[in-house]
Amino acid sequence: MNFQDILFPYIKENVKEYLQTHWEEEECQQDVSLLRKQAEEDSHLDGVVPIPAVPENGADDLQQTIQAVVDNVCWQMSLDRKTTALKQLQGHMWKAAFAAGRMKAEFFEDVVPAVRKWREAGMKVYIYSSGSVEAQKLLFGHSTEGNILELVDGHFDTKIGHKVESESYRKIANSIGCSTNNILFLTDVTLEASAAEEAAVHVAVVVRPGNAGLTDDEKAYYSLISSFSELCLPSST
């Protein structure tokens, strides 16, 4: 499951329809107002798309305003920005999509059985993702396996630190009250694996269809798995 592949394309493909459908709602107007303020703050940046004030009347003017919001959102996303205004609109769009059943998170078939097994053995499972905690909870709450939030003991996002910084992994260990050498971190990104190792966290690199390829050196250095069922973890009891 990859946030980039599921959540972000949905925004680009559906933001115009969402704005047209929800425009009159207070929540949507608050989102647009925040995006407009952000656009004013960004006025010195190359490529910024200003968002005109909402017209009093005139369908053509309204469509121009909506198009400006769409263009601004796509511009911000193309730069991988994480502004509060952008994240707020994205969060509201995802929430509406999951509630309506338009989106469901798909997991590889080995994931949920493996997680259940680990928890039965007394282990705890935490998610650390570049996707926000709110987005993580939406995904785990609306998956093709149903609501599996009860399988996760806690969620972390980049508020605790970036995934390529070793200090982030020390902070997570401290937060869950566990030494770093009692944690196994699963990732498909070797820069993250390296940062976790620097913090004395155990690492396995997950090789899945569609993931970035690994160099021969990386393949030789890291423990590689292609399924969660390949992990033989010691019981914590």
BAFI-3210 file (N, C-alpha, C; in Angstrom, 3 decimals, decimal comma, padded with zeros to 6 digits):
// residues 237
n [1|2|3|4|5|6|7|8|9|10|11|12|13|14|15|16|17|18|19|20|21|22|23|24|25|26|27|28|29|30|31|32|33|34|35|36|37|38|39|40|41|42|43|44|45|46|47|48|49|50|51|52|53|54|55|56|57|58|59|60|61|62|63|64|65|66|67|68|69|70|71|72|73|74|75|76|77|78|79|80|81|82|83|84|85|86|87|88|89|90|91|92|93|94|95|96|97|98|99|100|101|102|103|104|105|106|107|108|109|110|111|112|113|114|115|116|117|118|119|120|121|122|123|124|125|126|127|128|129|130|131|132|133|134|135|136|137|138|139|140|141|142|143|144|145|146|147|148|149|150|151|152|153|154|155|156|157|158|159|160|161|162|163|164|165|166|167|168|169|170|171|172|173|174|175|176|177|178|179|180|181|182|183|184|185|186|187|188|189|190|191|192|193|194|195|196|197|198|199|200|201|202|203|204|205|206|207|208|209|210|211|212|213|214|215|216|217|218|219|220|221|222|223|224|225|226|227|228|229|230|231|232|233|234|235|236|237]
n.u [000,847|000,622|000,854|001,350|000,514|-002,181|-003,675|-002,897|-003,087|-005,862|-006,750|-005,883|-007,344|-009,972|-010,470|-011,688|-014,345|-015,105|-014,993|-016,968|-019,214|-019,340|-019,185|-020,910|-020,904|-019,965|-017,542|-016,057|-015,822|-014,220|-011,883|-011,177|-010,776|-008,530|-006,670|-006,601|-005,439|-002,951|-002,011|-001,680|000,418|002,310|002,873|005,276|006,535|007,657|005,373|003,133|-000,401|-002,787|-005,791|-008,820|-011,229|-014,389|-016,964|-019,873|-022,033|-022,771|-022,106|-019,991|-017,829|-017,638|-016,869|-014,359|-013,050|-013,140|-011,580|-009,157|-008,577|-008,284|-006,035|-004,154|-003,980|-002,985|-000,548|000,754|000,903|002,543|004,945|005,332|004,455|003,573|001,583|-000,593|-003,095|-003,381|-003,197|-005,435|-007,638|-007,155|-007,466|-010,215|-011,332|-010,477|-011,725|-014,446|-014,499|-013,814|-015,910|-018,056|-017,532|-016,042|-013,379|-011,048|-008,603|-006,067|-004,415|-001,485|-001,974|-000,689|-000,314|-002,281|-002,937|-000,350|000,160|-001,870|-000,968|001,480|000,564|-000,915|001,165|002,076|003,365|003,777|002,408|003,237|002,620|004,604|004,717|005,003|002,610|-000,080|-001,136|-003,914|-004,684|-003,626|-005,255|-007,713|-007,219|-006,658|-009,007|-010,829|-010,504|-009,908|-010,021|-011,773|-012,417|-009,446|-008,192|-007,874|-005,723|-003,475|-001,167|-000,350|000,271|002,534|003,734|005,445|005,616|007,008|009,489|011,600|011,663|014,130|015,927|017,916|017,366|014,619|013,788|014,804|013,257|010,713|011,048|011,446|008,987|007,246|008,194|010,349|013,389|015,590|016,809|014,976|013,152|011,766|011,984|010,152|010,586|010,547|012,393|015,695|017,168|015,694|015,938|018,677|018,848|017,315|018,868|021,130|020,170|020,204|018,104|016,510|016,256|014,312|014,172|011,534|010,545|008,551|006,129|006,451|007,966|010,900|013,908|016,681|020,185|022,962|024,702|023,030|021,185|022,825|023,558|021,283|018,656|016,286|012,810|009,940|007,451|005,360|004,988|007,360|008,866|010,378|009,697|010,825|008,938|007,535|006,852]
n.v [-001,179|002,148|005,465|007,524|006,407|005,872|007,922|010,583|010,837|010,662|013,119|014,999|014,108|014,464|016,916|019,154|018,343|017,835|020,410|021,723|020,298|020,631|023,318|025,276|024,619|025,229|024,173|023,688|026,288|027,400|025,936|026,882|029,566|029,430|028,407|030,554|032,538|031,342|031,388|034,113|034,562|033,153|034,694|035,643|033,514|031,510|030,578|030,458|030,254|032,620|033,040|034,272|036,440|035,188|035,462|037,644|037,019|035,235|032,669|032,034|033,448|032,147|029,583|030,219|030,933|028,489|026,964|028,262|027,556|024,787|024,756|025,933|024,048|021,823|022,883|023,286|020,614|019,558|020,529|019,153|020,235|020,881|022,437|023,808|024,577|023,134|020,487|020,398|020,599|018,279|016,306|016,580|015,872|013,199|012,046|012,323|010,726|008,144|007,754|007,643|005,323|005,407|005,099|002,637|001,192|-000,876|-003,822|-005,862|-009,382|-010,856|-009,240|-008,500|-011,067|-011,658|-009,529|-009,928|-012,341|-011,558|-009,841|-011,601|-013,020|-011,305|-009,024|-005,523|-003,245|-000,587|002,255|004,139|006,783|008,881|009,870|011,643|011,210|011,313|010,606|008,032|006,730|006,876|005,202|002,684|002,329|002,014|-000,313|-002,904|-005,104|-004,480|-002,609|-002,194|-000,939|-001,705|-003,348|-001,862|-000,333|002,268|005,447|007,231|010,198|012,534|014,610|013,899|013,813|013,550|010,683|009,950|010,666|009,791|010,493|010,601|007,974|007,354|009,057|007,958|005,444|006,263|007,444|005,253|003,860|001,974|000,257|001,062|-001,161|-003,136|-002,898|-003,591|-002,325|-001,961|-001,290|000,048|001,717|002,484|004,635|005,346|002,974|003,005|005,262|004,360|002,202|003,552|004,499|002,257|000,536|-002,461|-003,642|-004,533|-004,796|-004,357|-005,967|-005,294|-005,527|-002,857|-001,247|000,841|-000,146|-002,083|-001,668|-003,884|-003,925|-003,014|-005,088|-007,126|-006,211|-005,589|-007,218|-008,871|-009,075|-010,465|-010,851|-010,467|-012,795|-014,089|-013,288|-014,277|-013,794|-013,262|-014,269|-011,922|-012,640]
n.w [000,000|-000,906|-000,125|-001,949|-004,353|-004,033|-002,634|-003,450|-006,343|-006,488|-005,474|-007,441|-009,642|-008,864|-007,641|-008,878|-009,395|-006,757|-005,571|-007,067|-006,291|-003,522|-003,004|-001,835|000,819|004,227|005,226|002,907|001,913|003,905|003,468|000,916|001,481|003,156|001,323|-000,440|001,159|001,534|-001,089|-001,402|000,380|-001,002|-003,173|-004,185|-005,310|-008,083|-010,594|-008,992|-008,450|-008,284|-006,287|-007,029|-005,349|-004,167|-006,468|-006,444|-008,058|-011,087|-013,103|-014,777|-013,699|-011,250|-012,057|-013,044|-010,692|-009,296|-011,043|-010,691|-008,043|-008,372|-010,097|-008,429|-006,341|-007,755|-008,572|-006,091|-005,262|-007,228|-006,469|-004,214|-001,809|001,645|002,826|005,354|004,403|001,991|002,958|004,575|002,794|001,267|003,246|003,873|001,412|001,126|003,339|002,677|000,389|001,329|003,149|001,401|000,141|-002,146|-002,200|-001,194|000,899|-000,283|000,661|000,430|000,212|002,180|004,353|006,459|007,734|008,735|010,499|012,370|013,477|014,623|016,625|018,187|019,204|021,050|020,260|019,373|016,989|014,943|012,842|010,701|008,668|005,741|005,041|006,578|010,038|010,262|007,637|007,524|009,398|008,130|005,931|007,147|008,432|006,427|004,600|002,101|003,599|005,525|008,571|010,053|012,089|014,718|014,735|014,900|016,993|017,257|015,618|013,545|011,952|009,760|011,530|013,754|012,778|009,835|007,623|006,713|008,584|011,289|013,916|014,128|014,492|016,962|018,487|018,104|019,292|021,919|022,402|022,365|024,440|024,308|023,623|020,900|019,744|020,027|018,080|014,909|011,721|008,814|005,423|002,063|001,129|000,814|001,861|004,083|005,504|006,066|007,751|009,920|010,779|011,660|014,033|015,527|015,044|014,007|010,644|007,789|004,320|002,145|-000,718|-003,311|-006,027|-008,305|-006,641|-006,154|-007,788|-006,444|-005,829|-006,570|-004,409|-002,339|-002,272|-001,376|001,104|002,766|004,702|002,884|002,123|000,498|001,254|004,119|005,472|005,448|007,561|010,499|013,605|016,960|019,804|022,084|024,558]
ca.u [000,000|001,475|000,073|001,522|-000,209|-003,624|-004,352|-002,611|-003,731|-007,296|-006,965|-005,742|-008,393|-011,326|-010,609|-012,645|-015,691|-015,364|-015,279|-018,270|-020,273|-019,392|-018,810|-021,769|-020,772|-019,060|-016,225|-015,384|-015,474|-013,072|-010,715|-010,820|-010,269|-007,149|-005,848|-006,425|-004,430|-001,662|-001,610|-001,191|001,748|003,205|002,828|006,642|007,090|007,425|004,322|001,987|-001,690|-003,627|-007,199|-009,630|-012,318|-015,601|-017,841|-021,227|-022,915|-022,139|-021,625|-018,685|-016,831|-017,492|-016,064|-012,966|-012,506|-012,932|-010,426|-007,955|-008,295|-007,777|-004,674|-003,288|-003,780|-002,093|000,778|001,349|001,210|003,677|006,154|005,299|004,323|002,765|000,980|-001,790|-004,276|-003,464|-003,452|-006,811|-008,538|-006,928|-008,075|-011,672|-011,670|-010,288|-012,758|-015,693|-014,370|-013,880|-017,263|-018,971|-017,115|-015,377|-011,996|-010,724|-007,174|-005,759|-003,191|-001,036|-002,761|000,061|-000,092|-003,182|-002,701|000,930|000,011|-002,675|-000,093|002,449|-000,122|-001,246|002,415|002,382|004,111|003,009|002,595|003,078|002,791|005,361|004,533|005,008|001,196|-000,475|-001,811|-005,339|-004,819|-003,367|-006,433|-008,740|-006,866|-006,810|-010,419|-011,643|-009,661|-010,584|-010,153|-012,646|-011,764|-008,385|-007,494|-007,572|-004,455|-002,364|-001,039|-000,095|000,594|003,492|003,995|006,700|005,662|008,042|010,770|011,578|011,982|015,538|016,752|017,996|016,795|013,180|013,585|015,045|012,079|009,606|011,354|011,215|007,550|006,524|008,800|011,007|014,731|015,608|017,199|013,821|012,213|012,045|011,380|009,989|010,513|011,035|013,284|016,966|017,592|015,023|016,561|019,981|018,615|016,853|020,033|021,995|019,566|020,254|016,847|016,636|015,604|014,156|013,714|010,433|010,591|007,193|005,949|006,298|008,936|012,155|014,886|017,810|021,488|023,517|025,253|021,905|020,633|023,756|023,705|020,056|017,756|015,192|011,642|008,941|006,158|005,452|004,986|008,761|009,524|010,283|009,978|010,758|007,809|007,978|006,425]
ca.v [000,000|003,315|006,705|008,282|005,770|005,801|009,125|011,847|010,909|010,889|014,561|015,670|013,682|014,738|018,169|020,056|017,823|018,017|021,828|022,051|019,626|021,051|024,738|026,074|024,179|026,076|023,543|023,909|027,714|027,602|025,382|027,799|030,785|029,138|028,285|031,908|033,203|030,724|031,889|035,491|034,420|032,561|035,533|035,887|032,275|031,247|029,617|030,473|030,567|033,363|032,619|035,487|036,401|034,530|036,475|037,747|036,259|034,956|031,287|031,988|033,899|031,080|028,518|030,710|030,836|027,060|026,524|028,823|026,710|023,522|024,989|026,192|022,763|020,996|023,521|022,953|019,182|019,288|020,899|018,315|021,112|020,295|023,566|023,480|024,771|022,001|019,259|020,437|020,239|016,866|015,508|016,605|015,105|011,767|011,631|012,194|009,600|006,898|007,630|007,294|004,045|005,610|004,668|001,636|000,889|-002,273|-004,346|-007,155|-010,386|-011,422|-008,242|-008,575|-012,303|-011,576|-008,581|-010,616|-013,337|-010,853|-009,326|-012,759|-013,415|-010,300|-007,893|-004,321|-002,818|000,855|002,745|005,387|007,071|010,289|010,260|012,134|010,251|011,313|009,828|006,629|006,178|006,693|004,023|001,463|002,216|001,720|-001,137|-004,040|-006,104|-003,887|-001,692|-002,943|-000,015|-002,350|-004,074|-000,907|000,214|003,704|006,018|008,344|010,785|013,314|015,591|013,438|013,925|012,925|009,256|009,742|011,198|008,747|010,986|010,293|006,608|007,422|009,710|006,983|004,446|006,930|007,677|004,006|003,273|000,751|000,566|000,967|-002,500|-004,041|-002,505|-003,958|-001,359|-002,483|-000,195|-000,261|002,830|002,197|005,815|005,215|001,824|003,454|006,159|003,529|001,437|004,486|004,627|000,907|-000,167|-003,555|-003,261|-005,440|-004,061|-005,097|-005,909|-005,488|-005,044|-001,408|-000,515|001,212|-001,240|-002,000|-001,967|-005,176|-003,708|-002,954|-006,450|-007,944|-005,659|-005,592|-008,382|-008,599|-009,961|-010,101|-011,083|-010,396|-014,160|-014,572|-012,841|-015,131|-012,872|-013,887|-013,835|-011,008|-013,163]
ca.w [000,000|-001,033|-000,059|-003,189|-005,458|-003,789|-002,158|-004,127|-007,659|-006,295|-005,314|-008,739|-010,572|-008,367|-006,899|-009,533|-009,118|-005,317|-005,325|-007,667|-005,527|-002,105|-002,951|-000,940|002,217|005,015|005,310|001,625|001,837|004,800|002,774|-000,176|002,113|003,588|000,117|-000,982|002,014|001,229|-002,408|-001,191|000,993|-002,008|-004,381|-004,690|-005,864|-009,510|-010,951|-008,073|-009,078|-007,336|-006,231|-006,882|-004,374|-004,670|-007,064|-005,896|-008,949|-012,376|-013,138|-015,450|-012,716|-010,252|-012,670|-013,110|-009,328|-009,020|-011,842|-010,050|-006,866|-008,918|-010,607|-007,279|-005,651|-008,590|-008,508|-004,784|-005,222|-008,131|-005,714|-003,012|-000,634|002,720|003,537|006,134|003,547|001,067|003,720|005,084|001,689|000,956|004,318|003,720|000,204|001,414|004,293|001,921|-000,549|002,090|003,715|000,309|-000,422|-003,450|-002,039|-000,172|000,911|-000,608|001,256|-000,089|000,948|003,306|005,408|007,619|008,508|009,451|011,616|013,406|014,104|015,487|017,817|019,027|019,870|022,070|019,708|019,053|015,599|014,762|011,476|010,530|007,249|005,329|005,044|007,903|010,931|009,885|006,400|007,881|010,083|007,108|005,139|007,931|008,811|005,231|003,729|001,471|004,682|006,535|009,514|010,750|012,994|015,999|014,605|014,970|018,356|017,223|014,305|013,498|010,633|009,752|012,632|014,700|012,060|008,505|007,654|006,356|009,690|012,328|015,170|014,120|014,987|018,417|019,087|018,089|020,331|023,197|022,525|022,674|025,632|023,857|023,117|019,435|019,265|020,109|017,024|013,520|010,810|007,457|004,458|000,716|000,768|001,498|002,632|005,376|006,167|006,558|008,895|011,040|011,250|012,419|015,366|016,098|014,794|013,036|009,392|006,646|003,139|001,522|-002,180|-003,820|-007,404|-008,421|-005,814|-006,812|-007,816|-005,518|-006,426|-006,120|-003,054|-001,400|-002,161|-000,589|002,458|003,580|004,750|001,958|002,151|-000,510|001,900|005,586|006,003|005,483|008,786|011,692|014,714|018,285|020,637|023,149|025,866]
c.u [000,886|000,610|000,132|000,621|-001,722|-004,228|-004,137|-003,161|-005,240|-007,598|-006,937|-006,908|-009,788|-011,527|-011,642|-014,081|-016,068|-015,758|-016,641|-019,416|-020,458|-019,213|-019,605|-021,582|-019,703|-017,642|-015,414|-014,953|-014,287|-011,790|-010,231|-010,216|-008,814|-006,206|-005,582|-005,360|-003,039|-001,130|-001,070|000,209|002,779|003,415|004,211|007,220|006,751|006,272|003,108|000,719|-002,536|-005,072|-008,048|-010,721|-013,543|-016,536|-019,225|-022,209|-022,176|-021,497|-020,241|-017,573|-016,569|-016,622|-014,596|-012,291|-012,197|-011,710|-009,120|-007,566|-007,692|-006,317|-003,691|-002,953|-002,793|-000,670|001,484|001,771|002,399|005,004|006,265|005,245|003,381|002,105|-000,280|-003,035|-004,468|-003,852|-004,900|-007,802|-008,392|-007,623|-009,591|-012,110|-011,551|-011,389|-014,082|-015,652|-014,470|-015,295|-018,260|-018,620|-016,444|-013,923|-011,912|-009,226|-006,979|-004,435|-002,784|-001,620|-002,029|000,082|-000,965|-003,014|-001,400|000,812|-000,805|-001,808|000,893|001,771|-000,513|-000,017|002,871|003,166|003,189|003,376|002,287|003,295|003,586|005,363|004,660|003,573|000,778|-001,165|-003,292|-005,564|-004,591|-004,620|-007,591|-008,487|-007,121|-008,257|-011,319|-010,800|-010,490|-010,748|-011,095|-011,881|-010,723|-007,570|-007,099|-006,258|-003,236|-002,337|-000,777|000,355|001,596|003,580|005,220|006,692|006,741|009,429|010,690|012,115|013,428|016,486|016,735|017,344|015,294|012,912|013,863|013,833|010,890|009,823|011,055|009,714|006,799|007,154|009,529|012,416|014,753|015,966|016,130|012,770|012,694|011,269|011,343|009,812|010,932|012,026|014,603|017,508|016,950|015,646|017,892|019,827|018,185|018,012|020,969|021,495|019,509|018,909|017,127|015,801|015,449|013,605|012,709|010,467|009,202|007,126|005,751|007,249|010,174|013,137|016,032|019,104|021,967|024,071|024,138|021,300|021,515|023,762|022,454|019,388|016,557|014,054|010,695|007,528|006,356|005,511|006,411|009,481|009,304|010,686|009,905|009,544|008,327|007,589|007,441]
c.v [001,233|004,566|007,468|007,728|005,826|007,194|010,348|011,919|011,187|012,382|015,244|015,348|014,173|016,104|019,101|019,629|018,049|019,465|022,218|021,471|020,235|022,559|025,538|025,717|024,998|025,499|023,800|025,370|028,046|027,093|026,347|029,084|030,601|029,046|029,659|032,666|032,672|031,245|033,323|035,464|033,932|033,467|035,788|034,659|032,130|030,264|029,629|030,869|031,328|032,893|033,868|035,307|035,760|035,596|036,463|036,938|036,031|033,587|031,192|032,383|032,819|029,959|028,928|030,604|029,381|026,553|027,034|027,996|025,381|023,681|025,220|024,898|021,897|021,552|023,168|021,486|018,842|019,622|020,098|019,161|020,477|021,431|023,109|023,561|023,579|020,725|019,216|020,046|018,759|015,973|015,439|015,794|013,604|011,242|011,389|010,965|008,262|006,674|007,184|005,951|004,173|005,166|003,611|001,382|-000,589|-002,664|-005,617|-008,241|-010,990|-010,512|-008,481|-009,884|-012,245|-010,665|-009,210|-011,610|-012,677|-010,386|-010,473|-013,244|-012,369|-009,109|-006,714|-003,858|-001,328|001,207|004,048|005,686|008,561|010,791|010,640|011,043|010,158|010,458|008,339|005,992|005,977|005,418|002,732|001,254|001,824|000,915|-002,239|-005,184|-005,598|-002,891|-002,483|-002,035|-000,689|-003,134|-003,167|-000,261|001,713|004,147|007,161|008,873|011,693|014,470|015,190|013,571|013,199|011,494|008,962|010,310|010,191|009,186|010,660|008,936|006,535|008,034|008,742|005,943|005,015|007,090|006,399|003,249|001,983|001,120|000,322|-000,451|-003,564|-003,729|-003,057|-002,996|-001,959|-001,310|-000,697|000,797|002,686|003,404|005,805|004,074|002,227|004,347|005,364|002,743|002,299|004,656|003,280|000,192|-001,299|-003,215|-004,462|-004,612|-004,938|-004,874|-006,269|-005,038|-003,532|-000,597|-000,162|000,041|-001,009|-002,291|-003,325|-005,061|-003,694|-004,337|-007,333|-007,510|-005,875|-006,976|-008,038|-009,582|-009,523|-010,345|-011,013|-011,796|-014,736|-014,178|-013,842|-014,273|-013,616|-013,397|-012,941|-011,532|-014,168]
c.w [000,000|-001,070|-001,375|-004,287|-005,281|-003,582|-003,041|-005,551|-007,544|-006,197|-006,678|-009,676|-010,154|-007,734|-007,542|-009,230|-007,650|-005,024|-005,879|-006,848|-004,137|-001,916|-001,922|000,531|002,944|005,072|004,046|001,503|002,748|004,145|001,693|000,384|002,569|002,396|-000,489|-000,177|001,715|-000,108|-002,296|-000,578|-000,022|-003,221|-004,992|-005,394|-007,347|-009,683|-010,052|-008,820|-008,058|-007,406|-006,017|-005,838|-005,015|-005,223|-006,426|-006,749|-010,267|-012,389|-013,768|-014,484|-011,679|-010,814|-012,783|-011,741|-008,980|-009,782|-011,238|-008,818|-007,326|-009,349|-009,463|-006,539|-006,436|-008,591|-007,194|-004,742|-006,115|-007,454|-004,417|-001,749|000,385|003,523|004,271|005,260|002,613|001,814|004,231|003,995|001,344|001,975|004,183|002,500|000,457|002,318|003,565|001,003|000,170|002,640|002,653|-000,325|-001,781|-003,405|-000,964|-000,252|000,616|000,028|000,512|000,811|002,138|004,535|006,636|008,400|009,323|010,673|012,742|014,198|015,070|016,772|018,757|019,789|020,891|021,563|019,428|017,653|015,496|013,291|011,528|009,044|006,978|005,165|006,454|008,716|010,567|008,636|006,669|008,486|009,112|006,312|005,909|008,373|007,655|004,255|003,084|002,475|005,780|007,400|010,309|011,674|014,296|015,940|014,764|016,349|018,382|015,847|014,469|012,077|010,755|010,754|013,635|014,084|010,735|008,566|007,271|007,417|010,841|013,637|015,258|014,762|016,492|019,122|019,143|019,187|021,712|023,448|022,896|023,850|025,361|023,390|021,605|018,977|019,506|019,047|015,686|012,631|009,412|006,499|003,085|000,234|001,538|002,270|004,024|006,174|006,798|007,788|010,123|011,631|012,081|013,849|016,080|016,042|013,801|011,796|008,474|005,495|002,389|000,013|-002,703|-005,283|-007,407|-007,568|-006,629|-006,736|-006,841|-006,279|-005,914|-004,706|-002,012|-001,187|-001,280|000,879|003,315|003,610|003,879|002,182|001,031|000,024|003,413|006,198|006,101|006,787|009,905|012,882|016,038|019,046|021,735|024,522|026,391]
res [m|n|f|q|d|i|l|f|p|y|i|k|e|n|v|k|e|y|l|q|t|h|w|e|e|e|e|c|q|q|d|v|s|l|l|r|k|q|a|e|e|d|s|h|l|d|g|v|v|p|i|p|a|v|p|e|n|g|a|d|d|l|q|q|t|i|q|a|v|v|d|n|v|c|w|q|m|s|l|d|r|k|t|t|a|l|k|q|l|q|g|h|m|w|k|a|a|f|a|a|g|r|m|k|a|e|f|f|e|d|v|v|p|a|v|r|k|w|r|e|a|g|m|k|v|y|i|y|s|s|g|s|v|e|a|q|k|l|l|f|g|h|s|t|e|g|n|i|l|e|l|v|d|g|h|f|d|t|k|i|g|h|k|v|e|s|e|s|y|r|k|i|a|n|s|i|g|c|s|t|n|n|i|l|f|l|t|d|v|t|l|e|a|s|a|a|e|e|a|a|v|h|v|a|v|v|v|r|p|g|n|a|g|l|t|d|d|e|k|a|y|y|s|l|i|s|s|f|s|e|l|c|l|p|s|s|t]
***
